[in-house]
Amino acid sequence: MNRAWIESHIPHQGRMCLLDDVIHWDLDRIRCSSGGHRAAEHPLRAHGRLGMACGIEIAAQAMAVHGALTAEASIARPRAGLLAGVRRVRMHAMRLDDVQSDLLCDAVRIAGDERTALYEFELRSSTLPLMSGRAAVVLDAHGWLP
């Protein structure tokens, strides 16, 4: 799945869509790539830099794509999701815009039901781990969103 497919299946559009490709997915996991972190006009860049914490948004978008893919696989209607929280986040660098290679994001669904999911995620360059953690997602956030 390329960027056009991704944009048509998650709420993030234009520059705010931070993923370029889905490399692999199955019912439990997804691997995506992203190359926009080097762009001077990156939408999350502040004070001339893209901090490592912005990697959480890349991981959250990978989880959203995984939700869209698994919803299609189960013939369920895609739902609006909400990142409810992150835990055990470990950052191994200060900035993303210093990374020369594309970013790879792996997200693995380790628990959940029809309403919630718990993912472990890892963001890395072609050779180095950059960030890892866990994220809780509300899958059907219709009642939570304005």
C-alpha positions, 0 to 999 in steps of 0.5 A: 500500500502506497501513500495514496492508499494510506491517505484514503484510509486514515484521517491524516491528509497531505503533509500531515500523513507521515507514512509513505508505504506499508511494507508488510502487515498481517492481523497482528503487526504492521511495518511502514516506512517514512521519509518525510522526516528530513523535509524542512517543511515537515508539519511537526518541525519546531524551532528548526528541528524535528524532535524524537517525540514526533516519532510517536505520531508516526507510530500512531499513524502506523497503528491507524493504518493497521486498524484500517487494514484489519477492518477491511480484512474482517469486512468491518467498517473502519472506525475513528480511533484515538491514541489514549496513552503511551507508556514505556517510551524509550528514545535513543536519539534527540532528533529525527531530522538528523537521520539520513535513511528512511524510518521504519516503524513496526507496530505489534498488537499485543492485546485488545478487543473490538473497542481497544488495542494495546500495541508495542511499537519501534521506530528505527533507521536502517541500522539503529533503533530510535524509539520504542514503547507501548500505546493504548488505542481506543478503536471506536472513539466516535463518542469521544470525538467532538 
